Amino acid sequence: MSTGTTSKTREIWDDFRSVFFSLNAWGWFVVVTHITLSYKFSHLWRLQTVIALVYAAGLKKVYDTYVYNFMASDRFQRNHEECPSNSRLPASQTAIDERIRAQIPSKRKTLAPDFNSGKRGADDATHTKRSLPRWTIRQSVSRRLSKEAPGKLNMDHVELTCIQFMSAYIMIVPSVLMCQVFNLVKLAIRKWLHGKGLLLPKPCDYEIAVGKMCLETMHAIHYLTKKPDEHVAVFAFDTLPYPVKNEIKIAQLFTIDIDLDSKRMVKAMLDERKLTASETFSFLCFLLPFHEHPKVHALANWGVNTLSKDSYVRWNSCVTVMYNYFGFTTFTQATQAWQDLGVIGVECQIVQDILELGVQEGIPPHARVVELRQYSSFVNFIVGVRNGFLNEFSKRKDDLTKIDGEGLFGGTVLHSLDHQMFETTVEDPLWIDHTHEEFGQLAAIAQVARVGFSTDLPLLPFNRKFSNAPHSFYQTVYRTAYRINPWFADRMDTCIIK
């Protein structure tokens, strides 16, 4: 047998082994049930033939999706020199423009670090030093595939083998469909009842809800500074695309003031316009899944190795790549179907353009977010667990080869908890005002993202929580996280799976 054939056989075996190694109790129950029923009814050859034909047709459809959809775009294994994530992790790509700082009165010479010039503010050295992990940058770079210049964020570009794609598709899609169909139908019914005046949403204090969206989700990275002589935090966003009547508008500046004592919104400005708390909440609920969160998905591509020799790491990498495909390529295609069904009114191309703009913008500098630790349980947990995560990662040279620690952290801990906090903060999707004259369109797709893409998927046949992961790395990190905050620790996923 030639070396090439042996290598290919080994790769196929590793793919199958990674699938079976990841199965949980429910997954093994399904497998054993299928085998048992097949044996019990083996004498009913006509029934067996029909079932076999149905299975064959399903596999053919999945295979066609792999060939004509998944592989239709440019994809590379991460060890390929043309793969976007075969590079150093992208640095912060944008900085808040100086015009934002100029609008905030100050008694200090510099309120926040000037990331454009490379200069630091008066007290930024302290914050930067405190936010760095207790491990060396050299260790991190040595684990990456390439030492070339940093790449750019790209959400959907990593290749999977046919077996990896089909296995992930078969094990994930049924749960996705159950979640989305049930939740979207429930949303449509509730919106209809609400429109007829037969149902009211849960009571909502929008000023508090805006405070939670800023402090307890990924929006926290847009924290800019505290106003002098006031206990008010300023959050600033620039160059934000959003849909209005099937056109993309660009907001040049979006600022929110949050009182840190009461954790309530004080004021919000969209360019020169003052927003109400309800309008601000809807805008933030749109920005999170369509502008901010996709960056974490893109970042996660640096944290995967679909050719890992470790079965559990290999499978988690495959699931993350698969869900990035679902979240970018398949999501924009599904948008067209939802538009045809009247679920949303925005065109799918507009959604895709907004997603791409958010990813291309990159992750803004956010060293000063540590100032929010005493006001935000989310920030406190993320900052606290990051050191332990990266320290443990640095010890795992054999299990986690060709993986970037920050990318892995983003695609596991940060990603799953950002989803969780979006779900927790937006208790009722009807809080997002889809009847608003200007923001109604963005509110409608934010509602879809909240009910269809933020909750845990039901009946997944594989382990995906740190708490029950069959791998010592995840178990060690879980124990560290549990000591900081058990509630967050129990909700950490080992891959992107929602």
C-alpha positions as CSV (number, residue, x, y, z in Angstrom):
1,M,0.0,0.0,0.0
2,S,1.4,3.4,-1.0
3,T,2.3,6.1,1.5
4,G,-0.5,8.3,0.1
5,T,-3.1,5.7,0.5
6,T,-2.0,4.9,4.0
7,S,-2.2,8.6,4.9
8,K,-5.6,8.9,3.4
9,T,-6.9,5.8,5.3
10,R,-5.4,7.2,8.5
11,E,-7.2,10.5,8.0
12,I,-10.5,8.8,7.4
13,W,-10.1,6.7,10.5
14,D,-9.2,9.8,12.5
15,D,-12.4,11.5,11.3
16,F,-14.6,8.6,12.3
17,R,-12.8,8.2,15.6
18,S,-13.3,11.8,16.5
19,V,-17.1,11.5,15.9
20,F,-17.6,8.4,18.0
21,F,-15.3,9.7,20.8
22,S,-17.5,12.8,21.1
23,L,-20.8,11.1,21.5
24,N,-22.8,11.7,24.7
25,A,-25.3,9.3,26.3
26,W,-28.1,10.5,24.0
27,G,-25.9,10.0,20.9
28,W,-25.0,6.4,21.9
29,F,-28.7,5.8,22.6
30,V,-29.6,6.8,19.1
31,V,-26.8,4.7,17.6
32,V,-27.8,1.6,19.6
33,T,-31.5,2.1,18.9
34,H,-30.9,2.2,15.2
35,I,-28.8,-1.0,15.3
36,T,-31.3,-2.8,17.5
37,L,-34.3,-1.9,15.4
38,S,-32.5,-2.8,12.2
39,Y,-31.7,-6.2,13.6
40,K,-35.2,-6.7,15.1
41,F,-36.9,-6.0,11.8
42,S,-34.3,-7.5,9.5
43,H,-36.9,-10.0,8.2
44,L,-39.1,-7.1,6.9
45,W,-36.9,-6.7,3.8
46,R,-39.3,-4.3,2.0
47,L,-39.4,-2.0,5.0
48,Q,-35.6,-2.2,5.3
49,T,-35.2,-1.4,1.6
50,V,-37.5,1.7,1.9
51,I,-35.5,2.9,5.0
52,A,-32.2,2.3,3.2
53,L,-33.4,4.3,0.2
54,V,-34.5,7.2,2.4
55,Y,-31.2,7.2,4.1
56,A,-29.4,7.1,0.8
57,A,-31.4,10.0,-0.5
58,G,-30.6,12.0,2.6
59,L,-26.9,11.3,2.4
60,K,-26.9,12.2,-1.3
61,K,-28.5,15.6,-0.4
62,V,-25.9,16.2,2.3
63,Y,-23.1,15.3,-0.1
64,D,-24.5,17.6,-2.8
65,T,-24.6,20.4,-0.2
66,Y,-20.9,19.7,0.5
67,V,-19.9,19.7,-3.1
68,Y,-22.1,22.5,-4.6
69,N,-22.4,24.8,-1.6
70,F,-19.8,24.3,1.0
71,M,-16.9,23.7,-1.4
72,A,-18.2,26.3,-3.9
73,S,-16.4,29.1,-2.0
74,D,-12.6,29.4,-1.5
75,R,-11.7,27.1,1.4
76,F,-8.3,25.8,2.6
77,Q,-7.1,23.6,5.4
78,R,-5.5,25.8,8.1
79,N,-2.0,24.5,7.2
80,H,-2.4,25.8,3.7
81,E,-0.4,28.9,3.0
82,E,-3.3,30.7,1.4
83,C,-5.7,30.0,4.3
84,P,-6.6,33.4,5.9
85,S,-6.2,32.0,9.4
86,N,-2.8,30.5,8.6
87,S,-1.2,33.6,10.0
88,R,-0.8,35.5,13.2
89,L,-4.0,36.5,14.9
90,P,-5.3,39.8,13.5
91,A,-4.5,42.8,15.7
92,S,-7.1,45.4,16.6
93,Q,-8.2,46.8,13.2
94,T,-10.0,50.0,14.2
95,A,-9.8,52.7,16.8
96,I,-12.4,55.1,18.1
97,D,-11.9,58.4,16.2
98,E,-10.6,61.4,18.1
99,R,-13.8,63.3,17.4
100,I,-15.5,61.1,20.0
101,R,-13.1,62.0,22.7
102,A,-13.4,65.7,21.7
103,Q,-17.1,65.5,22.6
104,I,-16.4,64.3,26.1
105,P,-15.4,67.1,28.6
106,S,-12.3,66.2,30.5
107,K,-10.0,67.5,33.2
108,R,-7.3,65.0,32.2
109,K,-5.0,65.5,29.3
110,T,-6.0,62.1,27.8
111,L,-9.1,60.2,28.7
112,A,-8.2,57.0,26.9
113,P,-5.2,55.6,25.0
114,D,-4.7,56.9,21.5
115,F,-4.5,53.7,19.6
116,N,-4.0,55.5,16.3
117,S,-0.7,57.0,17.3
118,G,0.5,54.3,19.7
119,K,0.6,56.7,22.7
120,R,-1.0,55.8,26.0
121,G,-3.2,57.9,28.2
122,A,-2.1,59.0,31.7
123,D,-3.1,55.8,33.4
124,D,-3.3,53.4,30.5
125,A,0.0,51.6,31.2
126,T,-1.5,50.3,34.5
127,H,-4.6,49.0,32.8
128,T,-2.7,47.4,29.9
129,K,-0.3,45.6,32.2
130,R,-3.1,44.4,34.4
131,S,-5.0,43.0,31.4
132,L,-2.2,41.0,30.0
133,P,-2.1,37.2,30.7
134,R,0.7,35.8,32.9
135,W,2.3,34.0,30.0
136,T,4.6,35.2,27.3
137,I,3.6,36.4,23.8
138,R,6.5,34.3,22.4
139,Q,4.8,31.1,23.7
140,S,1.6,32.1,21.9
141,V,3.2,32.9,18.6
142,S,5.2,29.6,18.5
143,R,1.9,27.7,18.6
144,R,0.5,29.3,15.5
145,L,0.8,28.0,12.0
146,S,2.6,31.0,10.5
147,K,4.8,33.8,11.8
148,E,3.9,36.1,8.9
149,A,2.2,39.4,9.3
150,P,-1.2,39.3,11.0
151,G,-4.1,38.3,8.8
152,K,-7.6,39.8,8.6
153,L,-10.7,38.4,10.2
154,N,-12.7,36.0,7.9
155,M,-15.7,34.1,9.2
156,D,-16.1,31.3,6.7
157,H,-13.0,29.9,4.9
158,V,-11.8,26.7,6.6
159,E,-12.1,23.5,4.7
160,L,-13.6,20.2,6.0
161,T,-13.2,16.8,4.6
162,C,-16.4,15.2,3.2
163,I,-16.6,12.8,6.2
164,Q,-16.2,15.7,8.6
165,F,-18.9,17.8,6.8
166,M,-21.4,15.0,6.5
167,S,-20.9,13.8,10.1
168,A,-21.3,17.4,11.5
169,Y,-24.3,18.1,9.2
170,I,-26.2,15.0,10.3
171,M,-25.5,15.5,14.0
172,I,-26.2,19.2,14.1
173,V,-28.9,20.1,11.5
174,P,-31.8,18.2,13.1
175,S,-31.3,20.1,16.4
176,V,-31.0,23.4,14.5
177,L,-34.2,22.8,12.7
178,M,-36.1,21.8,15.9
179,C,-34.9,24.9,17.6
180,Q,-35.6,27.3,14.8
181,V,-38.9,26.0,13.6
182,F,-40.4,25.8,17.1
183,N,-39.0,29.2,18.2
184,L,-39.8,31.1,15.0
185,V,-43.3,29.7,14.8
186,K,-43.8,30.7,18.5
187,L,-42.4,34.2,17.7
188,A,-44.8,34.6,14.7
189,I,-47.8,33.6,16.8
190,R,-46.8,35.9,19.7
191,K,-46.3,38.8,17.2
192,W,-49.7,38.2,15.7
193,L,-51.4,38.1,19.0
194,H,-49.5,41.3,20.1
195,G,-50.6,43.0,16.9
196,K,-54.2,42.1,17.7
197,G,-53.9,43.5,21.2
198,L,-54.4,40.0,22.7
199,L,-50.9,39.6,24.2
200,L,-48.6,42.0,26.0
201,P,-44.8,41.5,26.4
202,K,-43.2,41.1,29.8
203,P,-42.8,44.5,31.6
204,C,-39.4,46.0,30.6
205,D,-37.4,48.9,32.2
206,Y,-35.6,49.9,29.0
207,E,-33.0,52.0,30.8
208,I,-32.0,49.0,32.9
209,A,-32.1,46.8,29.8
210,V,-29.7,49.1,27.9
211,G,-27.4,49.1,30.9
212,K,-27.3,45.3,30.8
213,M,-26.7,45.2,27.1
214,C,-23.7,47.5,27.5
215,L,-22.2,46.0,30.6
216,E,-23.1,42.3,30.3
217,T,-22.5,41.4,26.7
218,M,-19.7,41.8,24.1
219,H,-20.8,45.5,23.7
220,A,-18.6,46.1,26.8
221,I,-15.5,46.2,24.6
222,H,-16.8,49.6,23.3
223,Y,-16.3,51.1,26.8
224,L,-14.4,54.3,26.3
225,T,-14.0,56.1,29.6
226,K,-15.7,57.5,32.7
227,K,-16.8,61.0,32.7
228,P,-14.8,63.2,35.1
229,D,-16.6,63.9,38.4
230,E,-19.4,61.6,37.4
231,H,-19.9,57.8,37.9
232,V,-21.0,57.5,34.3
233,A,-19.4,55.2,31.7
234,V,-19.3,56.2,28.1
235,F,-19.6,53.5,25.4
236,A,-18.8,54.6,21.8
237,F,-19.4,52.9,18.4
238,D,-18.4,54.3,15.1
239,T,-19.2,53.5,11.4
240,L,-22.2,51.2,12.1
241,P,-24.3,49.8,9.1
242,Y,-28.0,49.1,9.7
243,P,-31.0,48.5,7.4
244,V,-33.7,51.0,6.8
245,K,-36.4,50.1,4.2
246,N,-34.0,47.7,2.4
247,E,-31.2,50.2,2.2
248,I,-28.0,50.3,4.3
249,K,-27.5,53.4,6.3
250,I,-24.2,54.2,8.1
251,A,-24.2,55.8,11.5
252,Q,-21.0,57.6,12.0
253,L,-21.2,57.8,15.8
254,F,-23.3,56.0,18.4
255,T,-22.6,56.9,22.1
256,I,-24.3,55.7,25.2
257,D,-23.9,57.0,28.8
258,I,-24.5,54.4,31.6
259,D,-24.8,55.4,35.2
260,L,-22.5,52.8,37.0
261,D,-24.3,53.1,40.3
262,S,-27.8,52.3,39.1
263,K,-26.6,50.6,35.8
264,R,-29.2,52.6,33.9
265,M,-28.9,54.4,30.6
266,V,-28.5,58.2,31.0
267,K,-28.3,59.3,27.4
268,A,-27.8,57.9,23.9
269,M,-26.9,59.7,20.7
270,L,-27.0,58.3,17.2
271,D,-25.0,60.9,15.3
272,E,-26.8,64.1,16.1
273,R,-30.1,62.4,17.1
274,K,-31.0,61.7,20.7
275,L,-32.5,58.2,21.1
276,T,-35.1,56.9,23.6
277,A,-34.2,54.0,25.8
278,S,-36.4,51.7,23.7
279,E,-34.8,52.8,20.4
280,T,-31.3,52.3,22.0
281,F,-32.2,48.9,23.1
282,S,-33.5,47.8,19.7
283,F,-30.3,49.2,18.0
284,L,-28.1,47.4,20.5
285,C,-30.0,44.1,20.0
286,F,-29.4,44.4,16.3
287,L,-25.7,45.3,16.5
288,L,-24.8,42.4,18.8
289,P,-25.7,39.5,16.5
290,F,-25.1,41.2,13.2
291,H,-22.1,43.5,13.8
292,E,-20.2,42.6,17.0
293,H,-20.7,38.8,17.5
294,P,-19.6,37.7,14.0
295,K,-16.2,38.9,14.9
296,V,-15.9,36.3,17.6
297,H,-17.0,33.7,15.0
298,A,-14.2,34.8,12.7
299,L,-11.7,34.9,15.6
300,A,-12.5,31.3,16.4
301,N,-11.0,30.2,13.1
302,W,-7.6,30.8,14.6
303,G,-8.6,28.4,17.4
304,V,-9.3,25.3,15.4
305,N,-7.3,22.4,14.0
306,T,-9.5,20.0,12.0
307,L,-6.5,17.7,11.5
308,S,-5.6,17.4,15.2
309,K,-4.5,14.0,16.4
310,D,-6.6,14.4,19.5
311,S,-10.1,13.2,18.7
312,Y,-12.1,15.6,20.9
313,V,-10.1,18.6,19.7
314,R,-10.5,17.5,16.1
315,W,-14.3,17.1,16.5
316,N,-14.8,20.5,18.3
317,S,-12.8,22.1,15.5
318,C,-15.0,20.6,12.9
319,V,-18.2,21.7,14.7
320,T,-16.8,25.3,15.0
321,V,-16.0,25.4,11.2
322,M,-19.4,23.9,10.4
323,Y,-21.3,26.4,12.5
324,N,-19.3,29.3,11.0
325,Y,-20.5,28.0,7.6
326,F,-24.1,27.9,9.0
327,G,-23.8,31.3,10.6
328,F,-22.5,33.1,7.4
329,T,-23.2,31.3,4.2
330,T,-26.3,29.3,5.2
331,F,-27.8,32.1,7.4
332,T,-27.8,34.6,4.5
333,Q,-29.5,32.0,2.3
334,A,-32.1,31.3,5.0
335,T,-32.8,35.0,5.2
336,Q,-34.2,34.8,1.7
337,A,-36.6,32.0,2.8
338,W,-37.7,34.0,5.8
339,Q,-38.3,37.0,3.6
340,D,-40.4,34.9,1.3
341,L,-42.4,33.6,4.3
342,G,-42.9,37.1,5.6
343,V,-41.0,36.5,8.8
344,I,-38.7,39.5,8.0
345,G,-38.7,42.3,5.5
346,V,-35.1,42.8,4.8
347,E,-33.3,41.5,1.7
348,C,-30.7,38.7,2.3
349,Q,-28.0,40.6,0.4
350,I,-28.3,43.5,2.9
351,V,-27.9,41.1,5.8
352,Q,-24.8,39.5,4.2
353,D,-23.3,42.9,3.5
354,I,-23.8,44.0,7.1
355,L,-22.2,40.8,8.4
356,E,-19.2,41.3,6.2
357,L,-18.7,44.9,7.1
358,G,-18.8,44.0,10.8
359,V,-16.2,41.2,10.4
360,Q,-13.9,43.3,8.2
361,E,-14.0,46.1,10.7
362,G,-12.1,43.9,13.2
363,I,-12.1,43.9,17.0
364,P,-11.6,47.4,18.4
365,P,-8.9,48.1,21.1
366,H,-10.4,47.3,24.5
367,A,-7.7,47.3,27.1
368,R,-9.7,49.6,29.4
369,V,-12.6,47.2,29.7
370,V,-11.0,45.9,32.9
371,E,-12.3,49.1,34.6
372,L,-15.7,47.6,34.4
373,R,-14.9,44.5,36.4
374,Q,-16.6,45.7,39.6
375,Y,-19.7,46.7,37.7
376,S,-20.1,43.7,35.3
377,S,-20.3,40.0,36.3
378,F,-19.7,39.2,32.6
379,V,-16.5,41.3,32.3
380,N,-15.3,40.1,35.7
381,F,-15.7,36.5,34.7
382,I,-14.1,36.8,31.2
383,V,-11.1,38.7,32.5
384,G,-10.7,36.4,35.5
385,V,-10.9,33.1,33.6
386,R,-8.7,34.3,30.6
387,N,-5.5,34.0,32.5
388,G,-6.2,30.5,33.7
389,F,-7.3,29.4,30.3
390,L,-4.2,30.7,28.5
391,N,-1.9,29.4,31.2
392,E,-3.3,25.9,30.9
393,F,-3.3,26.2,27.1
394,S,0.5,27.0,27.1
395,K,1.0,23.6,28.8
396,R,-0.8,21.6,26.2
397,K,1.7,21.5,23.3
398,D,0.7,18.0,22.3
399,D,-3.1,18.2,22.5
400,L,-3.5,21.7,21.1
401,T,-1.0,22.0,18.3
402,K,-1.4,24.6,15.5
403,I,-4.1,26.4,17.5
404,D,-4.0,30.0,18.7
405,G,-4.9,30.3,22.4
406,E,-6.8,33.6,22.0
407,G,-8.7,32.2,19.0
408,L,-9.7,29.1,21.1
409,F,-10.7,31.3,24.0
410,G,-12.8,33.5,21.8
411,G,-14.5,30.5,20.1
412,T,-15.4,28.7,23.3
413,V,-15.7,30.8,26.5
414,L,-16.4,34.2,25.0
415,H,-18.7,33.1,22.2
416,S,-20.9,30.9,24.3
417,L,-21.3,33.4,27.1
418,D,-22.0,36.2,24.7
419,H,-24.9,34.1,23.4
420,Q,-26.0,33.3,26.9
421,M,-26.0,36.9,28.0
422,F,-28.0,38.1,24.9
423,E,-30.6,35.5,25.7
424,T,-30.6,36.4,29.5
425,T,-30.8,40.1,28.9
426,V,-33.5,40.0,26.2
427,E,-36.0,38.1,28.3
428,D,-38.8,38.7,25.8
429,P,-38.1,39.2,22.0
430,L,-41.1,41.5,21.9
431,W,-39.1,44.0,23.9
432,I,-37.4,44.7,20.5
433,D,-39.8,47.1,18.9
434,H,-40.5,45.7,15.4
435,T,-43.3,48.3,14.9
436,H,-40.9,51.3,15.0
437,E,-41.1,53.4,11.8
438,E,-37.3,53.6,11.2
439,F,-35.8,50.7,13.3
440,G,-38.6,48.2,12.7
441,Q,-36.7,46.3,10.0
442,L,-33.5,45.9,12.1
443,A,-35.7,45.0,15.1
444,A,-37.5,42.2,13.2
445,I,-34.2,40.4,12.3
446,A,-32.9,41.0,15.8
447,Q,-35.9,39.1,17.1
448,V,-35.2,36.2,14.7
449,A,-31.5,36.2,15.9
450,R,-32.7,36.2,19.5
451,V,-35.1,33.2,19.3
452,G,-33.5,31.2,16.6
453,F,-29.8,31.5,17.2
454,S,-29.1,32.4,20.8
455,T,-30.5,29.4,22.7
456,D,-28.9,26.0,23.4
457,L,-29.8,23.5,20.7
458,P,-31.9,20.5,21.9
459,L,-30.9,16.9,21.7
460,L,-27.4,17.3,20.4
461,P,-25.7,13.8,20.4
462,F,-22.3,15.0,21.5
463,N,-20.7,16.6,24.6
464,R,-20.1,20.3,24.1
465,K,-19.9,21.8,27.6
466,F,-16.7,22.3,29.6
467,S,-18.4,20.7,32.5
468,N,-18.8,17.3,30.8
469,A,-16.0,17.4,28.2
470,P,-14.0,14.2,28.1
471,H,-10.7,16.1,27.9
472,S,-8.5,17.2,30.7
473,F,-7.8,20.6,29.3
474,Y,-11.5,21.6,29.3
475,Q,-12.0,20.0,32.7
476,T,-9.1,22.0,34.2
477,V,-10.4,25.3,32.8
478,Y,-13.9,24.4,34.0
479,R,-12.6,24.0,37.6
480,T,-10.8,27.3,37.4
481,A,-13.9,29.0,36.0
482,Y,-16.2,27.4,38.6
483,R,-14.3,29.0,41.4
484,I,-14.9,32.4,39.8
485,N,-18.6,32.0,38.9
486,P,-20.4,28.7,38.8
487,W,-23.3,30.0,36.7
488,F,-21.0,31.2,33.9
489,A,-18.8,28.1,34.1
490,D,-21.7,25.7,33.6
491,R,-22.6,27.6,30.4
492,M,-19.2,27.5,28.6
493,D,-19.2,25.6,25.3
494,T,-16.2,23.7,23.9
495,C,-17.0,24.9,20.4
496,I,-19.2,27.2,18.4
497,I,-22.5,25.4,18.5
498,K,-25.1,28.2,18.4
